[in-house]
């Protein structure tokens, strides 16, 4: 059965979410009582990004068979759909958000799906708080709860507690909606791209968004380019094909305004 678009399920406290084209179903708790953030319910950008990542990294209907362990970080992971999908694909994932979202939905959703994702043959998900307003030079990768809490006393860039600042892919969905968050988010993406550089190549940053406020989106793209990112939009025709191949039965108006971009830091 095809998942419903997010705008039709905001009232549901628990989603039994089919990850097509795989046979797996994720249990995703939502909360509409977290008044300080929009990250506690599912949004369309994450849904479309999840389908695109499944097609891009080739899960199909079978468990992943990665030759090497890949690492990913999800910025503003929300209810954890994208993070869990990346884990299904064989990635070891660091799912990050503000503490209020971690406590309300993210940590619980990771725990609820960990066993079935592992049984599928996938990787794992570690949850950490990450506040984009904390400068990257103050990040603490050794923190058991938070990479960037409001107050940081220790800085480390070594692999601690299973987390390294080096990633093969960076993702974020539904995080570009107010102008004041744009600069901190772009700074965070750039810092992760720099620490994850291998040779002369930086990892792809996949950005899923809804163009609800075009001014905010254009500001984000301009700032990203100014900071050295090459920004390329994934064509709608490609996304349509991904949805159709996965058996997600939506009309175009169901996900109208959703865009996925690939940002790559030029070095």
C-alpha positions as CSV (number, residue, x, y, z in Angstrom):
1,X,0.0,0.0,0.0
2,X,1.3,3.4,-1.0
3,X,2.1,5.9,1.9
4,X,-0.1,8.9,2.0
5,X,1.3,12.4,1.5
6,X,2.3,14.0,4.8
7,X,-0.3,16.8,4.6
8,X,-3.0,14.0,4.9
9,X,-1.5,12.4,8.0
10,X,-0.6,15.3,10.3
11,X,-3.3,14.3,12.7
12,X,-2.1,10.7,13.1
13,X,-0.1,10.0,16.3
14,X,1.5,6.9,14.8
15,X,2.3,6.2,11.2
16,X,2.8,2.6,9.9
17,X,4.9,3.8,7.0
18,X,5.6,1.5,4.1
19,X,9.1,2.1,2.6
20,X,8.5,1.2,-1.0
21,X,9.7,-0.7,-3.0
22,X,10.9,-2.7,0.0
23,X,8.5,-4.8,2.1
24,X,9.6,-3.0,5.3
25,X,7.2,-0.9,7.3
26,X,8.5,1.7,9.7
27,X,6.6,2.9,12.9
28,X,6.9,6.6,13.1
29,X,5.4,8.5,16.1
30,X,4.3,12.1,15.4
31,X,3.6,14.9,17.9
32,X,1.7,18.1,17.3
33,X,2.2,19.3,20.8
34,X,5.9,20.4,20.4
35,X,5.1,24.1,19.9
36,X,8.7,25.3,19.5
37,X,9.5,23.4,16.3
38,X,8.0,22.0,13.1
39,X,10.2,19.0,13.3
40,X,7.9,16.6,15.2
41,X,5.7,15.6,12.3
42,X,6.4,14.2,8.9
43,X,6.8,16.5,5.9
44,X,6.6,16.0,2.2
45,X,10.3,16.8,1.5
46,X,11.5,13.9,3.7
47,X,9.0,11.6,1.9
48,X,10.3,12.4,-1.6
49,X,13.9,12.4,-0.4
50,X,13.5,8.9,1.0
51,X,12.2,7.6,-2.3
52,X,15.0,9.3,-4.2
53,X,17.7,7.9,-1.9
54,X,16.3,4.4,-2.2
55,X,16.6,4.7,-6.0
56,X,20.0,6.4,-5.9
57,X,21.6,3.8,-3.6
58,X,19.7,0.9,-5.0
59,X,17.9,-0.9,-2.2
60,X,15.2,-2.3,-4.5
61,X,13.3,-5.2,-2.8
62,X,16.4,-6.8,-1.3
63,X,18.7,-5.9,1.7
64,X,21.7,-3.8,0.8
65,X,25.0,-5.4,0.0
66,X,27.5,-2.6,0.4
67,X,31.1,-3.4,-0.2
68,X,32.1,-1.0,2.6
69,X,30.4,0.7,5.5
70,X,29.2,4.1,4.5
71,X,28.4,6.9,6.9
72,X,25.7,9.6,6.7
73,X,24.5,12.5,8.8
74,X,20.9,13.8,8.8
75,X,20.4,17.4,9.8
76,X,17.0,18.2,11.2
77,X,16.1,14.5,11.2
78,X,12.6,15.1,12.6
79,X,10.6,11.9,13.0
80,X,13.5,9.9,11.5
81,X,12.1,8.7,8.2
82,X,15.2,9.7,6.1
83,X,17.7,8.4,8.8
84,X,15.9,5.1,9.0
85,X,15.9,4.7,5.2
86,X,19.6,5.5,5.0
87,X,20.2,2.8,7.6
88,X,18.1,0.4,5.6
89,X,20.5,1.2,2.7
90,X,23.4,0.0,4.8
91,X,24.7,3.4,6.1
92,X,25.8,4.0,9.6
93,X,23.7,7.2,10.3
94,X,24.0,10.0,12.8
95,X,20.5,11.5,13.1
96,X,20.5,15.0,14.5
97,X,18.0,17.6,15.7
98,X,17.2,20.0,18.5
99,X,16.8,18.4,21.9
100,X,13.1,19.0,22.0
101,X,12.6,17.0,18.8
102,X,15.0,14.3,19.9
103,X,13.0,13.8,23.1
104,X,9.6,14.1,21.5
105,X,9.9,11.8,18.5
106,X,13.3,11.1,17.0
107,X,15.0,9.0,19.7
108,X,11.9,6.9,20.2
109,X,11.4,6.3,16.4
110,X,15.0,5.2,16.0
111,X,14.6,2.7,18.9
112,X,11.2,1.4,17.6
113,X,12.7,0.5,14.2
114,X,16.2,-0.5,15.1
115,X,15.6,-4.3,15.3
116,X,13.7,-4.5,12.0
117,X,16.3,-2.4,10.1
118,X,19.1,-4.5,11.5
119,X,17.2,-7.7,10.6
120,X,16.8,-6.4,7.1
121,X,20.6,-6.2,6.8
122,X,21.0,-2.5,7.2
123,X,23.2,-0.3,9.3
124,X,22.4,1.6,12.5
125,X,21.3,5.0,13.7
126,X,22.8,7.1,16.5
127,X,20.8,10.1,17.7
128,X,22.5,13.3,18.8
129,X,21.4,16.9,19.5
130,X,22.9,19.4,17.0
131,X,22.2,23.1,17.3
132,X,23.2,24.8,14.1
133,X,23.8,28.1,16.0
134,X,26.7,26.5,17.8
135,X,29.9,27.3,15.8
136,X,31.5,24.2,14.3
137,X,34.8,24.8,16.1
138,X,32.9,24.2,19.3
139,X,31.4,20.9,18.3
140,X,32.1,17.9,20.5
141,X,32.0,14.6,18.6
142,X,32.6,12.7,21.9
143,X,29.4,13.8,23.5
144,X,27.0,10.9,24.3
145,X,23.9,13.1,23.9
146,X,24.9,16.1,21.9
147,X,27.4,17.2,19.3
148,X,26.6,20.9,19.7
149,X,24.7,21.6,22.9
150,X,24.0,25.2,23.9
151,X,27.2,25.3,26.0
152,X,30.2,23.3,25.0
153,X,33.4,22.9,27.0
154,X,35.3,20.3,25.0
155,X,36.2,20.2,21.3
156,X,37.3,17.0,19.6
157,X,37.5,15.9,16.0
158,X,38.6,12.3,16.6
159,X,36.4,9.3,16.4
160,X,34.6,9.0,19.8
161,X,31.7,6.8,20.8
162,X,31.4,5.5,17.3
163,X,31.0,8.9,15.7
164,X,33.5,10.5,13.4
165,X,33.1,13.9,11.7
166,X,33.7,12.3,8.3
167,X,30.7,11.3,6.2
168,X,30.0,9.9,2.8
169,X,26.7,11.8,2.4
170,X,24.9,14.6,4.2
171,X,21.1,15.0,4.0
172,X,18.5,17.5,5.2
173,X,14.8,17.7,4.6
174,X,12.2,20.4,5.2
175,X,14.7,22.7,7.0
176,X,14.6,25.7,4.8
177,X,11.5,27.5,5.8
178,X,12.5,30.6,7.8
179,X,15.3,33.0,6.9
180,X,17.0,33.1,10.3
181,X,17.9,29.4,10.1
182,X,19.5,29.6,6.6
183,X,23.0,30.9,7.5
184,X,23.5,28.6,10.5
185,X,22.4,25.6,8.4
186,X,24.6,26.5,5.5
187,X,27.6,27.0,7.9
188,X,26.9,23.5,9.3
189,X,26.8,21.9,5.9
190,X,30.0,23.6,4.9
191,X,31.8,22.5,8.0
192,X,30.7,18.9,7.5
193,X,31.7,19.0,3.9
194,X,35.2,20.2,4.8
195,X,35.7,17.6,7.6
196,X,34.4,14.8,5.2
197,X,36.6,15.8,2.2
198,X,38.4,12.8,0.7
199,X,41.2,14.0,-1.5
200,X,39.8,16.8,-3.5
201,X,36.2,15.5,-3.3
202,X,33.6,16.6,-0.8
203,X,30.5,14.5,-0.1
204,X,27.1,15.3,-1.7
205,X,24.7,17.2,0.4
206,X,21.1,16.4,-0.5
207,X,18.6,19.1,0.4
208,X,14.9,18.5,0.2
209,X,12.6,21.4,0.5
210,X,9.1,22.7,-0.1
211,X,9.1,26.1,-1.9
212,X,6.6,27.6,0.5
213,X,8.5,30.9,0.7
214,X,10.4,31.5,-2.5
215,X,12.4,34.4,-0.9
216,X,13.8,32.1,1.7
217,X,14.8,29.4,-0.8
218,X,16.5,31.9,-3.2
219,X,18.3,33.4,-0.2
220,X,19.5,29.9,0.8
221,X,20.7,29.1,-2.8
222,X,22.5,32.4,-3.1
223,X,24.3,32.0,0.2
224,X,25.2,28.4,-0.5
225,X,26.8,29.4,-3.9
226,X,28.6,32.3,-2.1
227,X,30.1,29.8,0.4
228,X,31.4,27.7,-2.5
229,X,28.7,25.1,-3.1
230,X,27.7,23.9,-6.6
231,X,23.9,23.7,-6.4
232,X,22.1,21.5,-8.8
233,X,18.4,20.7,-8.8
234,X,17.3,17.1,-9.4
235,X,14.8,17.3,-12.3
236,X,11.1,16.8,-11.5
237,X,11.0,14.1,-14.2
238,X,13.6,12.1,-12.3
239,X,11.7,12.4,-9.1
240,X,8.4,11.4,-10.8
241,X,10.1,8.3,-12.2
242,X,11.5,7.4,-8.7
243,X,8.0,7.7,-7.2
244,X,6.5,5.6,-10.0
245,X,9.2,2.9,-9.8
246,X,8.7,2.6,-6.1
247,X,5.0,2.3,-6.5
248,X,4.2,5.5,-4.6
249,X,0.8,6.4,-6.1
250,X,0.6,10.1,-5.9
251,X,-0.6,12.7,-8.3
252,X,1.8,15.6,-9.1
253,X,-0.3,18.0,-7.1
254,X,0.2,15.8,-4.0
255,X,3.9,16.8,-3.9
256,X,3.8,20.1,-5.8
257,X,6.5,22.5,-4.7
258,X,8.8,19.8,-3.4
259,X,12.4,20.1,-4.7
260,X,15.5,18.1,-4.1
261,X,18.9,19.7,-4.6
262,X,22.4,18.3,-4.7
263,X,24.9,20.7,-3.1
264,X,28.6,19.9,-3.5
265,X,31.3,22.1,-1.9
266,X,33.9,23.0,-4.5
267,X,37.5,22.7,-3.3
